[in-house]
Amino acid sequence: MHELSVTEGILKICKDEEKKNNFKSIKEIRIKVGELTGLVPSCIDYYFNVISKDTVAEGAKLIVEKLPIKIECRECLYEGEIPKGNYTCPKCNSYKIKIKNGKEFYVDSLEVE
């Protein structure tokens, strides 16, 4: 259910940008979501359609790009992507890894009119 609060944050960013830049409407919103956030893009899209009614963002297309999990192994120094659920180094099978990417969530860009 945290998708609703995240979606409210997206809408706040849209409204803040509209105040700063004085545009008519938002056509497209690009967001980046890391695999480890647990966020469900279809839920974000649903909530966005509901809460954006009668705002500058009503009718905007939400484009979600999933960002992969990237690690750094502290044993063999491997750096690269791993699949969700497999938290070991694919090169040496060590559990001594540092997660470098996959927790991100941000609005990347707005296409406005």
N, C-alpha and C positions, 0 to 999 in steps of 0.2 A: 504493500500500500504506500510505500515511500515514493512511488512514482508520482502521486498527486502533489506532494510538496516540491519535488524536483520540477514538475511541470509548472507549478506556480512561480518558481524561480525563473524559468525560461520566459514566461509571460512578463514578469517584472523587468527582465533585461530588455525585452521588446519595447515595453512602455517607456523605460528610461531612455533608450536610444531614440525613440520618437520625440520625446521632449527635447533632447539635445540637438537633434538634426532636422526636426520638423518635416517629416515625410508623410505622405498620404496613407500608405498601406504597406504591409509586408507581404511579399509574394512567396518567399521561401526562407526557411530557417534550417541551417545545417548544424547538427550537433554531433559531437564525438563522444562515444560511450565505451569505456574499457570493459573487457570481458568479465573482470572481477567485480564490477559494481553491482551485479545482480539485477540491474534495471531491465525491464521488459519493454522494448521499443513500441510494441503494439499498445501497451497500456499508456505510455506517454502520449502517443498519438491520440488515443481515445480521450484522455483527460484534456489534452490541448484543444481538441475540437469543442469540448464542452465549455471550458473556462475562457476561451478566447472570443466567445460570442460578444458582439457589440464593442470590440476593441480594434485597435489598429492591426492586430494580427489575425483577425477573423478570416478564415479561408486560406491562410498561409499553408503551404506544403511543408511538412516536417520531414527532413531527410536525415536519417540516422546512419552514421558510419561506426561500425563496431571496430574497436581497437584491440589487437591481439595482446596476449600476455607475453611479456619479454622478461627474461631473467639474466642474471650474471651468476655463474657458478664460482664459489669461493675455493673450490678444490682445483679444477682444471682450467678456470678462467673462460670457459665457454660463455658466449653471449649470443642470445637468440630467442626465438619464439618457442613456446611450449603449449600443448593443448590444455584446455581447462580440465582440472581434475588430476592432472599428472604433474605433481610438484617436485619432480626430481630432474636432475640434469640429464638431457638426452645423450650426452657424450660419455659421462662417467658414472651415471646413476646416483650421484651424491644428493643428499637432502640439504646440503649446505649451499643454499641458493639465496640470492637477493632478488626480489621482484622489482624490476625497473619500470615496467609499463603494464597497464591493464586496469588500473584503478581510476583512470581519468574520467571526467565528465565535464564538458563545457560546450558553450555555444561557439561555434567556429565562425559562422558568418550569417548575415542577414541580407537577403535580396529585397530591396525596397523600391517603392514607386513614389 
